[in-house]
Amino acid sequence: IEGYTSLVTQEQLMTYAPIVSVHRSLNFLSRRATSGRWINSAADSSTGADAVPKLHYFAFRGRALGCRVALFNSLGKDGWTDRRVSLPRFRKAPRPAQNPDRLDAEYVTNNLPQLDLPCGTKISQSHAIARYAARLPGPAAPPPHYLPDLYPADAVSAMIVDEAVAVIDQILLLTPKDADAAVRAAHREEYQQSGFLRVGMELLEGRLRRSGGPFLLGAQLTIADLYVRAPLCDLFELGQFEGVGPEFYDAFPNIRACGSAVIEHPLLKAYHDNYKN
């Protein structure tokens, strides 16, 4: 699953029990507001849902914060559907490993997030979705929080953004996930001392320091900063990076400051005003 569970083994899933309980509570509420287009995973029948892009992801930030904020920035609260999927229900759903008609499957990669376009095309991979959403033309009368360069037009700036997003993805991908707890602990200690966790965090910290902060392009918020906030900062601040203590995260003050600045940005405040949970 493209989310926090990518860092844990099957046996460790209960680490996420508090978050899963929140997911269940939210889903039991079965809330659906047509203005915000919140759709429960068991109730996917809001009027006009097929006429706008529909994002499928769980009821936490994970790897979808960049997608959600970029869609909100370009399309507002009414121009897309935010389908919150129940994590326990998703895990139980049949997802065949082999499928010659995969493009027509409910979830084309057996993972989330996924964006369903009105034309019928289904797109996987959070980075691709976030870039697409950020590059969509904005509203004719943009609100005060709208950012025209959430994904920059300048080639060098775009490359810095792409690098940061890829580094964060690689940090998650390369995290040791050995089944044996002792082996996993030893490998994660090495990962934070001299492995790619150390390398990637040092690179991001340096980019932020050199930009003058608080964001990777200085004062300009981009989708890369959204990925710094979630999943990266969330993993440390929610205590979900098993085997990596808070002292490691404390050694990267610019990354921490970036994560905090993202939440305080006017775009994020407007987003949270419309999506309370």
C-alpha positions as a Python dict, from the first residue, in 0.01 Angstrom:
ca = {
    (1, 'I'): (0, 0, 0),
    (2, 'E'): (131, 344, -91),
    (3, 'G'): (126, 487, 259),
    (4, 'Y'): (262, 441, 609),
    (5, 'T'): (213, 63, 593),
    (6, 'S'): (498, 49, 340),
    (7, 'L'): (738, 73, 636),
    (8, 'V'): (602, -214, 842),
    (9, 'T'): (571, -589, 816),
    (10, 'Q'): (236, -766, 825),
    (11, 'E'): (285, -845, 1194),
    (12, 'Q'): (350, -481, 1276),
    (13, 'L'): (28, -347, 1127),
    (14, 'M'): (-116, -302, 1476),
    (15, 'T'): (133, -18, 1518),
    (16, 'Y'): (-125, 177, 1322),
    (17, 'A'): (-420, 76, 1537),
    (18, 'P'): (-496, 435, 1651),
    (19, 'I'): (-505, 558, 1291),
    (20, 'V'): (-707, 260, 1170),
    (21, 'S'): (-961, 318, 1448),
    (22, 'V'): (-1000, 675, 1329),
    (23, 'H'): (-1050, 549, 972),
    (24, 'R'): (-1324, 317, 1093),
    (25, 'S'): (-1492, 590, 1290),
    (26, 'L'): (-1490, 820, 988),
    (27, 'N'): (-1629, 551, 765),
    (28, 'F'): (-1904, 456, 1010),
    (29, 'L'): (-2016, 818, 1002),
    (30, 'S'): (-2082, 771, 628),
    (31, 'R'): (-2060, 1144, 576),
    (32, 'R'): (-2118, 1278, 229),
    (33, 'A'): (-2121, 1649, 156),
    (34, 'T'): (-2187, 1732, -207),
    (35, 'S'): (-2001, 2062, -171),
    (36, 'G'): (-1682, 1886, -63),
    (37, 'R'): (-1761, 1563, -246),
    (38, 'W'): (-1670, 1338, 46),
    (39, 'I'): (-1770, 986, -43),
    (40, 'N'): (-1760, 687, 189),
    (41, 'S'): (-1601, 377, 38),
    (42, 'A'): (-1934, 194, 64),
    (43, 'A'): (-2137, 481, -83),
    (44, 'D'): (-1996, 585, -416),
    (45, 'S'): (-2300, 734, -589),
    (46, 'S'): (-2290, 1112, -552),
    (47, 'T'): (-2449, 1304, -836),
    (48, 'G'): (-2203, 1396, -1107),
    (49, 'A'): (-1910, 1206, -953),
    (50, 'D'): (-1812, 1064, -1293),
    (51, 'A'): (-1798, 1411, -1447),
    (52, 'V'): (-1496, 1514, -1240),
    (53, 'P'): (-1165, 1347, -1147),
    (54, 'K'): (-1199, 1107, -855),
    (55, 'L'): (-908, 1044, -617),
    (56, 'H'): (-905, 719, -419),
    (57, 'Y'): (-702, 708, -97),
    (58, 'F'): (-731, 638, 273),
    (59, 'A'): (-850, 876, 545),
    (60, 'F'): (-504, 995, 640),
    (61, 'R'): (-242, 1211, 468),
    (62, 'G'): (13, 945, 372),
    (63, 'R'): (132, 987, 15),
    (64, 'A'): (-185, 1160, -99),
    (65, 'L'): (-145, 1501, 67),
    (66, 'G'): (33, 1638, -241),
    (67, 'C'): (-239, 1498, -471),
    (68, 'R'): (-527, 1630, -261),
    (69, 'V'): (-385, 1977, -209),
    (70, 'A'): (-287, 2011, -576),
    (71, 'L'): (-635, 1905, -689),
    (72, 'F'): (-792, 2149, -446),
    (73, 'N'): (-559, 2426, -560),
    (74, 'S'): (-647, 2382, -929),
    (75, 'L'): (-1007, 2260, -914),
    (76, 'G'): (-1142, 2394, -585),
    (77, 'K'): (-1365, 2191, -357),
    (78, 'D'): (-1629, 2111, -620),
    (79, 'G'): (-1412, 2016, -917),
    (80, 'W'): (-1301, 1673, -798),
    (81, 'T'): (-1412, 1384, -578),
    (82, 'D'): (-1212, 1289, -269),
    (83, 'R'): (-1301, 924, -212),
    (84, 'R'): (-1184, 812, 131),
    (85, 'V'): (-1131, 436, 122),
    (86, 'S'): (-1161, 219, 432),
    (87, 'L'): (-817, 68, 495),
    (88, 'P'): (-948, -258, 653),
    (89, 'R'): (-1197, -301, 369),
    (90, 'F'): (-930, -231, 109),
    (91, 'R'): (-703, -496, 257),
    (92, 'K'): (-981, -755, 231),
    (93, 'A'): (-1084, -668, -125),
    (94, 'P'): (-978, -914, -399),
    (95, 'R'): (-685, -783, -599),
    (96, 'P'): (-556, -1053, -836),
    (97, 'A'): (-181, -1060, -890),
    (98, 'Q'): (-235, -1140, -1259),
    (99, 'N'): (-491, -955, -1466),
    (100, 'P'): (-467, -920, -1848),
    (101, 'D'): (-740, -653, -1825),
    (102, 'R'): (-556, -457, -1556),
    (103, 'L'): (-637, -117, -1706),
    (104, 'D'): (-1004, -193, -1642),
    (105, 'A'): (-952, -321, -1286),
    (106, 'E'): (-1094, -123, -995),
    (107, 'Y'): (-738, -47, -881),
    (108, 'V'): (-494, -77, -1170),
    (109, 'T'): (-183, -146, -956),
    (110, 'N'): (-360, -301, -655),
    (111, 'N'): (-243, 6, -464),
    (112, 'L'): (-351, 361, -380),
    (113, 'P'): (-363, 650, -447),
    (114, 'Q'): (-536, 633, -781),
    (115, 'L'): (-699, 905, -988),
    (116, 'D'): (-994, 815, -1211),
    (117, 'L'): (-1039, 1065, -1493),
    (118, 'P'): (-1379, 1146, -1648),
    (119, 'C'): (-1262, 990, -1977),
    (120, 'G'): (-1229, 654, -1800),
    (121, 'T'): (-849, 646, -1769),
    (122, 'K'): (-720, 539, -1427),
    (123, 'I'): (-383, 676, -1317),
    (124, 'S'): (-167, 534, -1038),
    (125, 'Q'): (142, 677, -862),
    (126, 'S'): (106, 974, -634),
    (127, 'H'): (388, 1173, -798),
    (128, 'A'): (225, 1159, -1141),
    (129, 'I'): (-113, 1254, -997),
    (130, 'A'): (28, 1546, -797),
    (131, 'R'): (221, 1684, -1095),
    (132, 'Y'): (-83, 1653, -1320),
    (133, 'A'): (-306, 1828, -1069),
    (134, 'A'): (-54, 2107, -1005),
    (135, 'R'): (-19, 2175, -1378),
    (136, 'L'): (-392, 2204, -1446),
    (137, 'P'): (-509, 2555, -1534),
    (138, 'G'): (-638, 2737, -1231),
    (139, 'P'): (-979, 2897, -1180),
    (140, 'A'): (-1083, 3197, -1388),
    (141, 'A'): (-1120, 3399, -1069),
    (142, 'P'): (-849, 3254, -845),
    (143, 'P'): (-907, 3275, -467),
    (144, 'P'): (-642, 3435, -244),
    (145, 'H'): (-487, 3099, -152),
    (146, 'Y'): (-437, 2985, -516),
    (147, 'L'): (-78, 2910, -623),
    (148, 'P'): (-5, 2913, -1000),
    (149, 'D'): (336, 2746, -957),
    (150, 'L'): (267, 2460, -719),
    (151, 'Y'): (469, 2269, -978),
    (152, 'P'): (719, 2522, -1118),
    (153, 'A'): (745, 2609, -1486),
    (154, 'D'): (1119, 2683, -1460),
    (155, 'A'): (1318, 2373, -1562),
    (156, 'V'): (1581, 2390, -1285),
    (157, 'S'): (1321, 2455, -1016),
    (158, 'A'): (1111, 2166, -1146),
    (159, 'M'): (1417, 1939, -1133),
    (160, 'I'): (1478, 2031, -767),
    (161, 'V'): (1114, 1951, -693),
    (162, 'D'): (1133, 1618, -877),
    (163, 'E'): (1456, 1527, -699),
    (164, 'A'): (1306, 1590, -355),
    (165, 'V'): (993, 1387, -427),
    (166, 'A'): (1203, 1098, -562),
    (167, 'V'): (1440, 1109, -263),
    (168, 'I'): (1148, 1086, -19),
    (169, 'D'): (1003, 797, -218),
    (170, 'Q'): (1340, 620, -211),
    (171, 'I'): (1369, 670, 165),
    (172, 'L'): (1041, 482, 207),
    (173, 'L'): (1121, 219, -53),
    (174, 'L'): (1465, 131, 85),
    (175, 'T'): (1365, 118, 452),
    (176, 'P'): (1461, -229, 585),
    (177, 'K'): (1151, -443, 641),
    (178, 'D'): (1304, -774, 752),
    (179, 'A'): (1059, -1012, 917),
    (180, 'D'): (1301, -1093, 1201),
    (181, 'A'): (1281, -812, 1457),
    (182, 'A'): (1647, -828, 1559),
    (183, 'V'): (1768, -827, 1200),
    (184, 'R'): (1531, -544, 1113),
    (185, 'A'): (1652, -335, 1408),
    (186, 'A'): (2016, -384, 1309),
    (187, 'H'): (1949, -292, 948),
    (188, 'R'): (1748, 16, 1044),
    (189, 'E'): (2029, 133, 1271),
    (190, 'E'): (2267, 108, 977),
    (191, 'Y'): (2006, 276, 754),
    (192, 'Q'): (1998, 585, 972),
    (193, 'Q'): (2370, 602, 1041),
    (194, 'S'): (2513, 554, 693),
    (195, 'G'): (2234, 429, 467),
    (196, 'F'): (2001, 617, 236),
    (197, 'L'): (1790, 753, 520),
    (198, 'R'): (2094, 952, 633),
    (199, 'V'): (2193, 1044, 277),
    (200, 'G'): (1844, 1152, 173),
    (201, 'M'): (1777, 1355, 487),
    (202, 'E'): (2113, 1531, 457),
    (203, 'L'): (2038, 1618, 94),
    (204, 'L'): (1694, 1760, 174),
    (205, 'E'): (1830, 1948, 475),
    (206, 'G'): (2100, 2101, 257),
    (207, 'R'): (1855, 2203, -16),
    (208, 'L'): (1633, 2374, 239),
    (209, 'R'): (1925, 2549, 409),
    (210, 'R'): (2063, 2676, 77),
    (211, 'S'): (1721, 2797, -43),
    (212, 'G'): (1685, 3016, 264),
    (213, 'G'): (1368, 2831, 357),
    (214, 'P'): (1118, 2761, 471),
    (215, 'F'): (1055, 2566, 149),
    (216, 'L'): (1277, 2395, -105),
    (217, 'L'): (1242, 2692, -340),
    (218, 'G'): (1263, 2952, -67),
    (219, 'A'): (930, 3124, -8),
    (220, 'Q'): (757, 2930, -289),
    (221, 'L'): (550, 2630, -179),
    (222, 'T'): (557, 2335, -422),
    (223, 'I'): (437, 1977, -426),
    (224, 'A'): (784, 1875, -302),
    (225, 'D'): (722, 2055, 27),
    (226, 'L'): (390, 1874, 58),
    (227, 'Y'): (582, 1546, 35),
    (228, 'V'): (826, 1669, 298),
    (229, 'R'): (526, 1723, 524),
    (230, 'A'): (363, 1392, 441),
    (231, 'P'): (472, 1126, 438),
    (232, 'L'): (821, 1226, 559),
    (233, 'C'): (766, 1450, 863),
    (234, 'D'): (452, 1261, 963),
    (235, 'L'): (648, 937, 995),
    (236, 'F'): (880, 1091, 1253),
    (237, 'E'): (632, 1313, 1433),
    (238, 'L'): (369, 1040, 1467),
    (239, 'G'): (632, 795, 1594),
    (240, 'Q'): (576, 552, 1307),
    (241, 'F'): (933, 510, 1186),
    (242, 'E'): (1015, 204, 1394),
    (243, 'G'): (1377, 186, 1507),
    (244, 'V'): (1450, 554, 1434),
    (245, 'G'): (1444, 770, 1747),
    (246, 'P'): (1343, 1136, 1780),
    (247, 'E'): (1706, 1244, 1818),
    (248, 'F'): (1765, 1152, 1453),
    (249, 'Y'): (1482, 1377, 1335),
    (250, 'D'): (1598, 1655, 1568),
    (251, 'A'): (1926, 1668, 1374),
    (252, 'F'): (1743, 1810, 1069),
    (253, 'P'): (1589, 2140, 1182),
    (254, 'N'): (1525, 2272, 832),
    (255, 'I'): (1319, 1966, 739),
    (256, 'R'): (1119, 2007, 1058),
    (257, 'A'): (1068, 2377, 989),
    (258, 'C'): (954, 2303, 635),
    (259, 'G'): (696, 2054, 761),
    (260, 'S'): (563, 2307, 1010),
    (261, 'A'): (554, 2587, 751),
    (262, 'V'): (352, 2372, 510),
    (263, 'I'): (68, 2338, 761),
    (264, 'E'): (64, 2713, 824),
    (265, 'H'): (57, 2808, 455),
    (266, 'P'): (-267, 2981, 338),
    (267, 'L'): (-328, 2708, 78),
    (268, 'L'): (-317, 2437, 343),
    (269, 'K'): (-539, 2638, 576),
    (270, 'A'): (-795, 2679, 298),
    (271, 'Y'): (-771, 2309, 219),
    (272, 'H'): (-828, 2211, 582),
    (273, 'D'): (-1121, 2451, 606),
    (274, 'N'): (-1292, 2246, 337),
    (275, 'Y'): (-1167, 1902, 445),
    (276, 'K'): (-1192, 1900, 823),
    (277, 'N'): (-1053, 1552, 883),
}
